[in-house]
């Protein structure tokens, strides 16, 4: 059974056509039966910050071009665009100054929207996801087509792509070295099964354990509701996330406290999408 992001039915997506990125289609892990699309996602931004210039603040319209699918199996949902990524991208654009000069890690980066936005202002960004199907090659392709065309020279090669699986108990030594210097961790819509949610929180603990350097995590999630057998409206995956994240709150790791809090999402909207009431944003301070 195919799973489709809510973004699929929102008419703001400007479909350009088939992406030059194509799968061989021989393996059920490679892609769904749909073709890859290339779409433009429009947003507004502060030109002074994104170009690192001394000019006066100037709001300009920009676009990000992404190849993606509109329906996949559950294990390949990273090949789609999700609302949580838009919310997290809005948050990043609204808080550009906070990302300047920082080392950023995105977990489960999917098609790369949030990593690409973070790459417009951060010093370095590591976009990670599982090496399954075409997820990593698609992520790499989307990063290259957007970051290489960036009009700020210092941001042309500052986003790298690599594998990171929530189910890993140990990280490759080269990756571990990079992760020690991370300042900001981003993640969006990573809650869709209980095992993955549990492993996601375990991954945060592992990242905190890698170094004593303070870190902050921002997580954007959509609270997806369903009707129980008794007719009650419930959000079981979100409830499980709240339980897991609650167990992390106030924990002491390497003599630093973990503080979890939900943030308001009343900041301006820079991308064109439907910011529904079910979208939520969380901050985890490790300090």
FILOTOR-843821 format. One record per residue (C-alpha): residue in one letter; x, y, z. Coordinates in steps of 0.25 Angstrom, whole numbers, padded with zeros to 4 digits, m for minus. Layout:
REM residues N
code=A u=X v=Y w=Z
...
END
This chain:
REM residues 287
code=X u=0000 v=0000 w=0000
code=X u=0006 v=0014 w=m0004
code=X u=0007 v=0025 w=0006
code=X u=0006 v=0039 w=0001
code=X u=0010 v=0052 w=0008
code=X u=m0001 v=0062 w=0010
code=X u=0007 v=0072 w=0001
code=X u=0003 v=0064 w=m0011
code=X u=m0011 v=0070 w=m0012
code=X u=m0006 v=0084 w=m0009
code=X u=m0006 v=0092 w=m0022
code=X u=0006 v=0101 w=m0019
code=X u=0016 v=0091 w=m0025
code=X u=0021 v=0095 w=m0038
code=X u=0024 v=0082 w=m0045
code=X u=0035 v=0084 w=m0056
code=X u=0035 v=0070 w=m0061
code=X u=0042 v=0057 w=m0060
code=X u=0055 v=0058 w=m0052
code=X u=0068 v=0055 w=m0059
code=X u=0070 v=0046 w=m0046
code=X u=0064 v=0033 w=m0050
code=X u=0064 v=0019 w=m0044
code=X u=0066 v=0006 w=m0051
code=X u=0053 v=0001 w=m0045
code=X u=0057 v=m0013 w=m0044
code=X u=0057 v=m0014 w=m0028
code=X u=0044 v=m0011 w=m0020
code=X u=0054 v=m0004 w=m0010
code=X u=0058 v=0006 w=m0021
code=X u=0046 v=0014 w=m0023
code=X u=0031 v=0013 w=m0024
code=X u=0023 v=0011 w=m0037
code=X u=0023 v=0026 w=m0039
code=X u=0032 v=0035 w=m0047
code=X u=0041 v=0045 w=m0040
code=X u=0037 v=0059 w=m0042
code=X u=0045 v=0072 w=m0041
code=X u=0037 v=0083 w=m0034
code=X u=0040 v=0097 w=m0030
code=X u=0037 v=0102 w=m0016
code=X u=0037 v=0117 w=m0015
code=X u=0041 v=0125 w=m0002
code=X u=0044 v=0139 w=0002
code=X u=0058 v=0142 w=0009
code=X u=0066 v=0153 w=0015
code=X u=0076 v=0156 w=0003
code=X u=0086 v=0163 w=0012
code=X u=0088 v=0150 w=0021
code=X u=0088 v=0140 w=0010
code=X u=0098 v=0147 w=0001
code=X u=0107 v=0152 w=0013
code=X u=0107 v=0166 w=0008
code=X u=0107 v=0180 w=0014
code=X u=0095 v=0184 w=0006
code=X u=0082 v=0188 w=0013
code=X u=0072 v=0178 w=0017
code=X u=0065 v=0173 w=0004
code=X u=0054 v=0163 w=0004
code=X u=0055 v=0155 w=m0009
code=X u=0048 v=0143 w=m0015
code=X u=0056 v=0130 w=m0017
code=X u=0053 v=0116 w=m0021
code=X u=0058 v=0102 w=m0018
code=X u=0057 v=0091 w=m0028
code=X u=0055 v=0077 w=m0023
code=X u=0053 v=0063 w=m0029
code=X u=0044 v=0055 w=m0021
code=X u=0033 v=0045 w=m0022
code=X u=0018 v=0047 w=m0018
code=X u=0015 v=0033 w=m0013
code=X u=0024 v=0022 w=m0007
code=X u=0024 v=0010 w=0002
code=X u=0026 v=0013 w=0017
code=X u=0041 v=0009 w=0017
code=X u=0044 v=0020 w=0006
code=X u=0036 v=0032 w=0011
code=X u=0049 v=0040 w=0011
code=X u=0047 v=0041 w=m0004
code=X u=0035 v=0050 w=m0002
code=X u=0033 v=0065 w=0003
code=X u=0027 v=0066 w=0016
code=X u=0021 v=0078 w=0023
code=X u=0030 v=0077 w=0035
code=X u=0042 v=0080 w=0026
code=X u=0035 v=0093 w=0022
code=X u=0032 v=0097 w=0036
code=X u=0047 v=0095 w=0040
code=X u=0051 v=0102 w=0028
code=X u=0043 v=0114 w=0032
code=X u=0049 v=0114 w=0046
code=X u=0063 v=0114 w=0040
code=X u=0060 v=0125 w=0031
code=X u=0054 v=0133 w=0042
code=X u=0066 v=0130 w=0051
code=X u=0077 v=0132 w=0041
code=X u=0086 v=0139 w=0051
code=X u=0085 v=0127 w=0060
code=X u=0091 v=0118 w=0049
code=X u=0102 v=0127 w=0044
code=X u=0116 v=0121 w=0047
code=X u=0110 v=0108 w=0052
code=X u=0112 v=0093 w=0049
code=X u=0098 v=0087 w=0046
code=X u=0094 v=0072 w=0045
code=X u=0080 v=0068 w=0039
code=X u=0075 v=0054 w=0043
code=X u=0066 v=0047 w=0033
code=X u=0068 v=0058 w=0023
code=X u=0060 v=0052 w=0012
code=X u=0060 v=0060 w=m0001
code=X u=0068 v=0070 w=0006
code=X u=0059 v=0083 w=0007
code=X u=0063 v=0087 w=0021
code=X u=0078 v=0084 w=0019
code=X u=0078 v=0092 w=0007
code=X u=0072 v=0104 w=0014
code=X u=0081 v=0102 w=0026
code=X u=0093 v=0102 w=0016
code=X u=0089 v=0116 w=0011
code=X u=0094 v=0122 w=0025
code=X u=0101 v=0111 w=0033
code=X u=0116 v=0109 w=0032
code=X u=0115 v=0094 w=0030
code=X u=0103 v=0085 w=0028
code=X u=0103 v=0069 w=0029
code=X u=0091 v=0064 w=0023
code=X u=0088 v=0049 w=0027
code=X u=0078 v=0038 w=0024
code=X u=0078 v=0023 w=0023
code=X u=0085 v=0016 w=0011
code=X u=0072 v=0010 w=0005
code=X u=0067 v=0010 w=m0009
code=X u=0070 v=0023 w=m0015
code=X u=0069 v=0032 w=m0003
code=X u=0084 v=0036 w=m0002
code=X u=0086 v=0038 w=m0017
code=X u=0074 v=0046 w=m0018
code=X u=0078 v=0055 w=m0006
code=X u=0092 v=0057 w=m0012
code=X u=0086 v=0061 w=m0025
code=X u=0076 v=0071 w=m0019
code=X u=0088 v=0077 w=m0011
code=X u=0097 v=0078 w=m0023
code=X u=0086 v=0085 w=m0032
code=X u=0083 v=0095 w=m0021
code=X u=0095 v=0098 w=m0013
code=X u=0105 v=0099 w=m0025
code=X u=0096 v=0110 w=m0031
code=X u=0096 v=0118 w=m0018
code=X u=0100 v=0133 w=m0019
code=X u=0108 v=0133 w=m0007
code=X u=0122 v=0127 w=m0010
code=X u=0125 v=0122 w=0004
code=X u=0112 v=0113 w=0003
code=X u=0115 v=0106 w=m0010
code=X u=0121 v=0094 w=m0004
code=X u=0117 v=0094 w=0010
code=X u=0106 v=0083 w=0010
code=X u=0111 v=0069 w=0010
code=X u=0103 v=0056 w=0010
code=X u=0105 v=0043 w=0017
code=X u=0098 v=0031 w=0023
code=X u=0093 v=0031 w=0038
code=X u=0084 v=0020 w=0042
code=X u=0076 v=0022 w=0055
code=X u=0078 v=0007 w=0058
code=X u=0093 v=0008 w=0058
code=X u=0099 v=0005 w=0071
code=X u=0113 v=0010 w=0067
code=X u=0117 v=0020 w=0056
code=X u=0128 v=0020 w=0046
code=X u=0141 v=0027 w=0051
code=X u=0141 v=0037 w=0040
code=X u=0126 v=0041 w=0043
code=X u=0128 v=0041 w=0058
code=X u=0139 v=0051 w=0057
code=X u=0130 v=0060 w=0049
code=X u=0118 v=0059 w=0059
code=X u=0127 v=0063 w=0071
code=X u=0127 v=0077 w=0066
code=X u=0112 v=0079 w=0063
code=X u=0105 v=0091 w=0069
code=X u=0090 v=0089 w=0064
code=X u=0083 v=0077 w=0060
code=X u=0070 v=0077 w=0051
code=X u=0060 v=0066 w=0049
code=X u=0046 v=0067 w=0043
code=X u=0034 v=0057 w=0042
code=X u=0043 v=0045 w=0048
code=X u=0031 v=0039 w=0055
code=X u=0023 v=0029 w=0048
code=X u=0026 v=0016 w=0055
code=X u=0028 v=0013 w=0070
code=X u=0042 v=0006 w=0067
code=X u=0047 v=0017 w=0059
code=X u=0043 v=0027 w=0069
code=X u=0050 v=0020 w=0080
code=X u=0063 v=0018 w=0072
code=X u=0062 v=0033 w=0068
code=X u=0062 v=0037 w=0083
code=X u=0074 v=0027 w=0085
code=X u=0081 v=0034 w=0074
code=X u=0080 v=0047 w=0081
code=X u=0086 v=0041 w=0093
code=X u=0097 v=0036 w=0085
code=X u=0100 v=0049 w=0079
code=X u=0100 v=0056 w=0092
code=X u=0110 v=0045 w=0097
code=X u=0120 v=0048 w=0086
code=X u=0125 v=0061 w=0092
code=X u=0122 v=0070 w=0104
code=X u=0120 v=0082 w=0094
code=X u=0106 v=0088 w=0096
code=X u=0096 v=0085 w=0086
code=X u=0082 v=0089 w=0082
code=X u=0072 v=0080 w=0074
code=X u=0060 v=0085 w=0067
code=X u=0049 v=0075 w=0063
code=X u=0037 v=0078 w=0054
code=X u=0026 v=0068 w=0054
code=X u=0012 v=0067 w=0049
code=X u=0002 v=0061 w=0059
code=X u=m0005 v=0051 w=0050
code=X u=m0019 v=0047 w=0055
code=X u=m0027 v=0035 w=0053
code=X u=m0040 v=0029 w=0058
code=X u=m0039 v=0017 w=0068
code=X u=m0048 v=0005 w=0068
code=X u=m0056 v=0012 w=0078
code=X u=m0058 v=0024 w=0070
code=X u=m0048 v=0033 w=0078
code=X u=m0039 v=0042 w=0070
code=X u=m0025 v=0039 w=0074
code=X u=m0010 v=0042 w=0070
code=X u=m0003 v=0029 w=0075
code=X u=0010 v=0032 w=0068
code=X u=0011 v=0046 w=0073
code=X u=0007 v=0041 w=0087
code=X u=0018 v=0031 w=0087
code=X u=0028 v=0042 w=0083
code=X u=0023 v=0050 w=0094
code=X u=0026 v=0039 w=0104
code=X u=0040 v=0036 w=0098
code=X u=0044 v=0050 w=0098
code=X u=0038 v=0052 w=0112
code=X u=0048 v=0041 w=0117
code=X u=0059 v=0049 w=0111
code=X u=0055 v=0062 w=0118
code=X u=0064 v=0066 w=0130
code=X u=0073 v=0055 w=0128
code=X u=0088 v=0057 w=0131
code=X u=0098 v=0052 w=0120
code=X u=0113 v=0055 w=0122
code=X u=0109 v=0065 w=0133
code=X u=0100 v=0073 w=0124
code=X u=0085 v=0074 w=0126
code=X u=0075 v=0071 w=0115
code=X u=0063 v=0081 w=0114
code=X u=0051 v=0078 w=0105
code=X u=0041 v=0088 w=0102
code=X u=0030 v=0091 w=0091
code=X u=0031 v=0104 w=0084
code=X u=0021 v=0113 w=0078
code=X u=0020 v=0113 w=0063
code=X u=0015 v=0127 w=0061
code=X u=0027 v=0132 w=0053
code=X u=0026 v=0137 w=0039
code=X u=0023 v=0127 w=0028
code=X u=0034 v=0128 w=0017
code=X u=0030 v=0116 w=0008
code=X u=0017 v=0114 w=0002
code=X u=0010 v=0102 w=0008
code=X u=m0002 v=0099 w=0017
code=X u=0003 v=0102 w=0032
code=X u=m0008 v=0093 w=0039
code=X u=m0011 v=0093 w=0053
code=X u=m0005 v=0079 w=0055
code=X u=0009 v=0084 w=0052
code=X u=0018 v=0085 w=0064
code=X u=0032 v=0089 w=0067
code=X u=0041 v=0084 w=0079
code=X u=0054 v=0089 w=0084
code=X u=0064 v=0080 w=0092
code=X u=0075 v=0088 w=0099
code=X u=0087 v=0080 w=0103
code=X u=0095 v=0089 w=0112
END
